[in-house]
Amino acid sequence: MGFVFKKGISLLLMPSGMIFVCLFFGFFIWPLKRRRNLARTLFVVAFLVYGSAGSAPVANFLIWGLERSVQSDNSTTSASDNITTVVMLCGGAFPDEDRPIADRLMPSTRLRLLKVRELCRDNPTIKQLVIVGGCARPTGCPSSEAQMSYSWLKEVGLPSNVEVSLEENSRDTEENMRAVSEIMGQTPFYLVTSAAHIPRVLLIAKDMDLKVYPVPCDFQWSQNQWSLWGLWPNPDNLRKSDLACHEYLGITWFRLKHYFNKVLSI
């Protein structure tokens, strides 16, 4: 129940969620003549949120705040040659069984899998791959994200010397990292996930004292020149703002929870 509540609050606090809430209550209140000023205010707020979060400058600024500290290092030369394990966190999937497996995986998951394949091919010392991800949908899924990811990875190809294991019970980032902690312990490993996701993952990994070498992919930030066209809102920029806000909310939630746990333990 707590997991569903947390996900629901997160959806409502993202720009698209705020737009929906403002429009929903605005249309609901509008027939009440004494509350029309409130309805107008809600419509204006929805307009402003979409106009700002849906614009390229705002969306890129939000995502840049997460990705600026992440460097794309295709050779992973900064890591030790003794690392033999790659851990990949899944990025979501659709439960529709009638779709081809590639279409069931969200774009972020596919990009992470392609990065895993590249990493395994370029580093012959890698012998093990751990794919982490259960079902994040409250209604359930016929297959876990890890299982669907592995099915597609077999289609695109993976070096035969890499042994694959699946973790299929964790539902969000914190549960992912707890599962990784149980599997890896103090053993160093590469961790593949989206660039915007890495700051939150590293925050949790540091708290668990894990030896993580992040391998980012799926970069969202783009250096667009300022123009009127860039100021025009569109759904792609809104999605990018939603993604960034989701990460900021996750970081804030983890820090608050960690702080209150510290206070209560005194």
Contacts in CASP RR format, 6 or more apart in sequence:
PFRMAT RR
TARGET T0000
AUTHOR 0000-0000-0000
METHOD contacts of the structure
MODEL  1
MGFVFKKGISLLLMPSGMIFVCLFFGFFIWPLKRRRNLARTLFVVAFLVY
GSAGSAPVANFLIWGLERSVQSDNSTTSASDNITTVVMLCGGAFPDEDRP
IADRLMPSTRLRLLKVRELCRDNPTIKQLVIVGGCARPTGCPSSEAQMSY
SWLKEVGLPSNVEVSLEENSRDTEENMRAVSEIMGQTPFYLVTSAAHIPR
VLLIAKDMDLKVYPVPCDFQWSQNQWSLWGLWPNPDNLRKSDLACHEYLG
ITWFRLKHYFNKVLSI
3 138 0 8 1.000
3 171 0 8 1.000
3 172 0 8 1.000
4 138 0 8 1.000
6 172 0 8 1.000
6 253 0 8 1.000
7 136 0 8 1.000
7 138 0 8 1.000
7 172 0 8 1.000
10 246 0 8 1.000
10 249 0 8 1.000
10 250 0 8 1.000
11 17 0 8 1.000
12 18 0 8 1.000
12 21 0 8 1.000
13 245 0 8 1.000
13 249 0 8 1.000
14 241 0 8 1.000
14 242 0 8 1.000
14 245 0 8 1.000
14 246 0 8 1.000
14 249 0 8 1.000
15 49 0 8 1.000
15 50 0 8 1.000
15 53 0 8 1.000
15 54 0 8 1.000
15 238 0 8 1.000
15 241 0 8 1.000
15 242 0 8 1.000
15 245 0 8 1.000
16 53 0 8 1.000
16 238 0 8 1.000
16 239 0 8 1.000
16 242 0 8 1.000
18 45 0 8 1.000
18 46 0 8 1.000
18 49 0 8 1.000
19 46 0 8 1.000
19 49 0 8 1.000
19 50 0 8 1.000
22 42 0 8 1.000
22 43 0 8 1.000
22 45 0 8 1.000
22 46 0 8 1.000
22 49 0 8 1.000
23 42 0 8 1.000
23 43 0 8 1.000
23 46 0 8 1.000
25 39 0 8 1.000
25 42 0 8 1.000
26 38 0 8 1.000
26 39 0 8 1.000
26 42 0 8 1.000
26 43 0 8 1.000
27 39 0 8 1.000
29 35 0 8 1.000
29 36 0 8 1.000
29 38 0 8 1.000
29 39 0 8 1.000
29 42 0 8 1.000
30 36 0 8 1.000
30 39 0 8 1.000
32 39 0 8 1.000
50 233 0 8 1.000
50 238 0 8 1.000
51 233 0 8 1.000
52 58 0 8 1.000
52 233 0 8 1.000
53 59 0 8 1.000
53 233 0 8 1.000
53 237 0 8 1.000
53 238 0 8 1.000
53 241 0 8 1.000
53 242 0 8 1.000
54 233 0 8 1.000
54 234 0 8 1.000
54 235 0 8 1.000
54 237 0 8 1.000
54 238 0 8 1.000
54 241 0 8 1.000
55 230 0 8 1.000
55 231 0 8 1.000
55 232 0 8 1.000
55 233 0 8 1.000
55 237 0 8 1.000
56 222 0 8 1.000
56 224 0 8 1.000
56 230 0 8 1.000
56 231 0 8 1.000
56 237 0 8 1.000
57 224 0 8 1.000
57 226 0 8 1.000
57 230 0 8 1.000
57 231 0 8 1.000
58 237 0 8 1.000
58 241 0 8 1.000
59 237 0 8 1.000
59 238 0 8 1.000
59 240 0 8 1.000
59 241 0 8 1.000
59 244 0 8 1.000
60 221 0 8 1.000
60 222 0 8 1.000
60 223 0 8 1.000
60 224 0 8 1.000
60 240 0 8 1.000
62 240 0 8 1.000
62 241 0 8 1.000
62 244 0 8 1.000
62 245 0 8 1.000
62 248 0 8 1.000
63 196 0 8 1.000
63 220 0 8 1.000
63 221 0 8 1.000
63 240 0 8 1.000
63 241 0 8 1.000
63 243 0 8 1.000
63 244 0 8 1.000
64 221 0 8 1.000
65 244 0 8 1.000
66 195 0 8 1.000
66 196 0 8 1.000
66 198 0 8 1.000
66 199 0 8 1.000
66 244 0 8 1.000
66 247 0 8 1.000
66 248 0 8 1.000
67 195 0 8 1.000
67 196 0 8 1.000
67 216 0 8 1.000
67 219 0 8 1.000
67 220 0 8 1.000
67 221 0 8 1.000
68 221 0 8 1.000
69 199 0 8 1.000
70 195 0 8 1.000
70 198 0 8 1.000
70 199 0 8 1.000
70 214 0 8 1.000
70 216 0 8 1.000
71 216 0 8 1.000
72 195 0 8 1.000
72 216 0 8 1.000
72 217 0 8 1.000
72 219 0 8 1.000
73 215 0 8 1.000
74 118 0 8 1.000
74 122 0 8 1.000
75 122 0 8 1.000
76 119 0 8 1.000
76 122 0 8 1.000
76 123 0 8 1.000
76 190 0 8 1.000
76 213 0 8 1.000
76 215 0 8 1.000
78 213 0 8 1.000
79 188 0 8 1.000
79 190 0 8 1.000
79 213 0 8 1.000
80 188 0 8 1.000
80 213 0 8 1.000
81 125 0 8 1.000
82 125 0 8 1.000
82 188 0 8 1.000
83 125 0 8 1.000
83 126 0 8 1.000
83 188 0 8 1.000
83 189 0 8 1.000
83 190 0 8 1.000
83 213 0 8 1.000
84 125 0 8 1.000
84 126 0 8 1.000
84 127 0 8 1.000
84 128 0 8 1.000
85 126 0 8 1.000
85 127 0 8 1.000
85 128 0 8 1.000
85 129 0 8 1.000
85 130 0 8 1.000
85 184 0 8 1.000
85 187 0 8 1.000
85 189 0 8 1.000
85 190 0 8 1.000
86 116 0 8 1.000
86 119 0 8 1.000
86 120 0 8 1.000
86 126 0 8 1.000
86 128 0 8 1.000
86 129 0 8 1.000
86 130 0 8 1.000
86 189 0 8 1.000
86 190 0 8 1.000
86 191 0 8 1.000
86 192 0 8 1.000
86 215 0 8 1.000
87 129 0 8 1.000
87 130 0 8 1.000
87 132 0 8 1.000
87 180 0 8 1.000
87 183 0 8 1.000
87 184 0 8 1.000
87 189 0 8 1.000
87 190 0 8 1.000
87 191 0 8 1.000
87 192 0 8 1.000
88 112 0 8 1.000
88 113 0 8 1.000
88 116 0 8 1.000
88 129 0 8 1.000
88 130 0 8 1.000
88 131 0 8 1.000
88 132 0 8 1.000
88 149 0 8 1.000
88 191 0 8 1.000
88 192 0 8 1.000
88 193 0 8 1.000
89 112 0 8 1.000
89 132 0 8 1.000
89 133 0 8 1.000
89 173 0 8 1.000
89 176 0 8 1.000
89 191 0 8 1.000
89 192 0 8 1.000
89 193 0 8 1.000
89 197 0 8 1.000
89 201 0 8 1.000
90 109 0 8 1.000
90 112 0 8 1.000
90 131 0 8 1.000
90 132 0 8 1.000
90 133 0 8 1.000
90 134 0 8 1.000
90 145 0 8 1.000
90 146 0 8 1.000
90 149 0 8 1.000
91 106 0 8 1.000
91 108 0 8 1.000
91 109 0 8 1.000
91 112 0 8 1.000
91 145 0 8 1.000
91 193 0 8 1.000
91 194 0 8 1.000
92 105 0 8 1.000
92 106 0 8 1.000
92 108 0 8 1.000
92 109 0 8 1.000
92 136 0 8 1.000
92 145 0 8 1.000
93 104 0 8 1.000
93 105 0 8 1.000
93 106 0 8 1.000
93 109 0 8 1.000
93 141 0 8 1.000
93 145 0 8 1.000
93 148 0 8 1.000
93 149 0 8 1.000
94 103 0 8 1.000
94 104 0 8 1.000
94 105 0 8 1.000
94 106 0 8 1.000
95 104 0 8 1.000
95 135 0 8 1.000
95 137 0 8 1.000
95 140 0 8 1.000
95 141 0 8 1.000
95 142 0 8 1.000
95 143 0 8 1.000
96 104 0 8 1.000
97 104 0 8 1.000
97 142 0 8 1.000
97 143 0 8 1.000
101 148 0 8 1.000
101 151 0 8 1.000
101 152 0 8 1.000
101 155 0 8 1.000
102 110 0 8 1.000
102 152 0 8 1.000
102 155 0 8 1.000
104 148 0 8 1.000
105 113 0 8 1.000
105 145 0 8 1.000
105 148 0 8 1.000
105 149 0 8 1.000
105 152 0 8 1.000
107 218 0 8 1.000
108 194 0 8 1.000
108 218 0 8 1.000
109 145 0 8 1.000
109 149 0 8 1.000
110 152 0 8 1.000
111 194 0 8 1.000
111 217 0 8 1.000
111 218 0 8 1.000
112 192 0 8 1.000
112 193 0 8 1.000
112 194 0 8 1.000
112 217 0 8 1.000
112 218 0 8 1.000
113 149 0 8 1.000
113 152 0 8 1.000
113 153 0 8 1.000
113 156 0 8 1.000
114 156 0 8 1.000
114 217 0 8 1.000
115 192 0 8 1.000
115 215 0 8 1.000
115 217 0 8 1.000
115 218 0 8 1.000
116 129 0 8 1.000
116 153 0 8 1.000
116 158 0 8 1.000
116 192 0 8 1.000
117 153 0 8 1.000
117 156 0 8 1.000
117 157 0 8 1.000
117 158 0 8 1.000
119 126 0 8 1.000
119 190 0 8 1.000
119 192 0 8 1.000
119 215 0 8 1.000
120 126 0 8 1.000
120 129 0 8 1.000
120 158 0 8 1.000
120 159 0 8 1.000
120 162 0 8 1.000
121 159 0 8 1.000
124 161 0 8 1.000
126 162 0 8 1.000
126 190 0 8 1.000
127 161 0 8 1.000
127 162 0 8 1.000
127 163 0 8 1.000
128 162 0 8 1.000
128 163 0 8 1.000
128 164 0 8 1.000
128 165 0 8 1.000
129 158 0 8 1.000
129 162 0 8 1.000
129 163 0 8 1.000
129 164 0 8 1.000
129 165 0 8 1.000
130 164 0 8 1.000
130 165 0 8 1.000
130 166 0 8 1.000
130 167 0 8 1.000
130 180 0 8 1.000
130 183 0 8 1.000
130 184 0 8 1.000
130 189 0 8 1.000
131 146 0 8 1.000
131 149 0 8 1.000
131 150 0 8 1.000
131 153 0 8 1.000
131 164 0 8 1.000
131 165 0 8 1.000
131 166 0 8 1.000
131 167 0 8 1.000
132 146 0 8 1.000
132 167 0 8 1.000
132 170 0 8 1.000
132 176 0 8 1.000
132 179 0 8 1.000
132 180 0 8 1.000
133 144 0 8 1.000
133 145 0 8 1.000
133 146 0 8 1.000
133 149 0 8 1.000
133 167 0 8 1.000
133 168 0 8 1.000
133 169 0 8 1.000
133 170 0 8 1.000
133 171 0 8 1.000
133 176 0 8 1.000
134 141 0 8 1.000
134 144 0 8 1.000
134 145 0 8 1.000
134 146 0 8 1.000
134 167 0 8 1.000
134 168 0 8 1.000
134 169 0 8 1.000
134 170 0 8 1.000
134 171 0 8 1.000
135 141 0 8 1.000
135 144 0 8 1.000
135 145 0 8 1.000
135 171 0 8 1.000
136 145 0 8 1.000
136 171 0 8 1.000
136 172 0 8 1.000
144 166 0 8 1.000
144 168 0 8 1.000
146 166 0 8 1.000
146 167 0 8 1.000
146 168 0 8 1.000
147 166 0 8 1.000
147 168 0 8 1.000
150 164 0 8 1.000
150 166 0 8 1.000
153 164 0 8 1.000
158 164 0 8 1.000
165 183 0 8 1.000
167 176 0 8 1.000
167 179 0 8 1.000
167 180 0 8 1.000
167 183 0 8 1.000
169 175 0 8 1.000
169 179 0 8 1.000
170 176 0 8 1.000
170 178 0 8 1.000
170 179 0 8 1.000
173 197 0 8 1.000
173 200 0 8 1.000
173 201 0 8 1.000
173 204 0 8 1.000
173 250 0 8 1.000
174 204 0 8 1.000
174 254 0 8 1.000
177 201 0 8 1.000
177 204 0 8 1.000
177 205 0 8 1.000
177 208 0 8 1.000
177 210 0 8 1.000
178 208 0 8 1.000
180 191 0 8 1.000
180 210 0 8 1.000
181 208 0 8 1.000
181 210 0 8 1.000
184 210 0 8 1.000
184 211 0 8 1.000
185 210 0 8 1.000
186 209 0 8 1.000
186 210 0 8 1.000
186 211 0 8 1.000
187 211 0 8 1.000
188 211 0 8 1.000
188 212 0 8 1.000
188 213 0 8 1.000
189 211 0 8 1.000
189 212 0 8 1.000
189 213 0 8 1.000
190 213 0 8 1.000
190 214 0 8 1.000
190 215 0 8 1.000
191 201 0 8 1.000
191 205 0 8 1.000
191 212 0 8 1.000
191 213 0 8 1.000
191 214 0 8 1.000
191 215 0 8 1.000
192 215 0 8 1.000
192 217 0 8 1.000
193 201 0 8 1.000
193 214 0 8 1.000
193 216 0 8 1.000
193 217 0 8 1.000
194 216 0 8 1.000
194 217 0 8 1.000
194 218 0 8 1.000
194 220 0 8 1.000
195 216 0 8 1.000
195 217 0 8 1.000
195 218 0 8 1.000
195 219 0 8 1.000
195 220 0 8 1.000
196 218 0 8 1.000
196 220 0 8 1.000
196 243 0 8 1.000
196 244 0 8 1.000
196 247 0 8 1.000
197 247 0 8 1.000
198 214 0 8 1.000
198 216 0 8 1.000
199 247 0 8 1.000
199 251 0 8 1.000
200 247 0 8 1.000
200 250 0 8 1.000
200 251 0 8 1.000
200 254 0 8 1.000
201 212 0 8 1.000
201 214 0 8 1.000
202 212 0 8 1.000
202 214 0 8 1.000
203 251 0 8 1.000
203 254 0 8 1.000
203 255 0 8 1.000
204 254 0 8 1.000
205 212 0 8 1.000
207 254 0 8 1.000
207 258 0 8 1.000
220 240 0 8 1.000
220 243 0 8 1.000
224 230 0 8 1.000
END
